[in-house]
Amino acid sequence: MTHYHYGDHLEDRTQADNLITKSEFRKILEDRQYDQFALGEVWEFDVTDFNKVDYTELLKYLGRL
């Protein structure tokens, strides 16, 4: 919304003003390069099945810090 006062509550969020589309939101993220932002190193894991994830290398790395 373009304004907020303590205690305001909007039951139906589709009635909010100043809404943007998903594609507009994605463009903002890309233009500002928020999709490139990372604090430190990024470790990616396939967590489709948590029982198959091997964190051994990550834990060794963290242990060396």
Wavefront OBJ file of the C-alpha trace (Angstrom):
o trace
v 0.000 0.000 0.000
v 1.099 3.571 -0.460
v 0.300 4.359 3.154
v 0.070 2.573 6.483
v -1.139 3.606 9.897
v -0.666 1.492 13.009
v -3.529 -0.937 13.282
v -4.462 -0.842 9.584
v -5.575 -4.230 8.293
v -6.507 -5.111 4.739
v -8.718 -8.197 4.553
v -8.562 -8.471 0.760
v -4.993 -7.839 -0.450
v -6.206 -7.502 -4.046
v -7.737 -4.186 -2.953
v -4.316 -2.771 -2.058
v -3.103 0.149 -4.110
v 0.297 0.420 -5.806
v 0.516 -3.295 -6.688
v 2.993 -4.426 -9.344
v 3.027 -7.587 -11.430
v 5.477 -10.447 -10.964
v 7.254 -9.465 -14.179
v 7.593 -5.860 -12.966
v 8.971 -7.129 -9.653
v 11.439 -9.420 -11.472
v 12.592 -6.471 -13.625
v 13.275 -4.380 -10.510
v 15.345 -7.226 -9.024
v 17.322 -7.674 -12.244
v 17.835 -3.927 -12.863
v 19.181 -3.459 -9.339
v 21.143 -6.718 -9.629
v 19.625 -8.106 -6.439
v 19.772 -11.503 -8.155
v 23.585 -11.171 -8.133
v 23.860 -10.388 -4.420
v 25.558 -12.818 -2.062
v 27.222 -12.466 1.304
v 30.385 -14.515 1.031
v 30.494 -17.821 -0.782
v 27.404 -19.580 -2.059
v 27.140 -23.335 -1.597
v 24.414 -25.025 -3.580
v 22.890 -28.350 -2.598
v 20.240 -30.441 -4.294
v 17.800 -30.907 -1.430
v 15.182 -32.751 -3.415
v 15.760 -35.538 -0.873
v 17.307 -34.254 2.369
v 18.370 -37.795 3.288
v 20.748 -37.901 0.297
v 22.493 -34.565 0.902
v 26.186 -34.873 1.726
v 27.355 -31.909 3.794
v 30.833 -33.370 4.460
v 32.809 -30.836 2.402
v 30.831 -27.898 3.765
v 31.375 -29.025 7.354
v 35.126 -29.463 6.725
v 35.250 -25.985 5.223
v 33.400 -24.447 8.165
v 35.662 -26.272 10.590
v 38.693 -24.570 9.004
v 37.323 -21.040 9.485
l 1 2 3 4 5 6 7 8 9 10 11 12 13 14 15 16 17 18 19 20 21 22 23 24 25 26 27 28 29 30 31 32 33 34 35 36 37 38 39 40 41 42 43 44 45 46 47 48 49 50 51 52 53 54 55 56 57 58 59 60 61 62 63 64 65
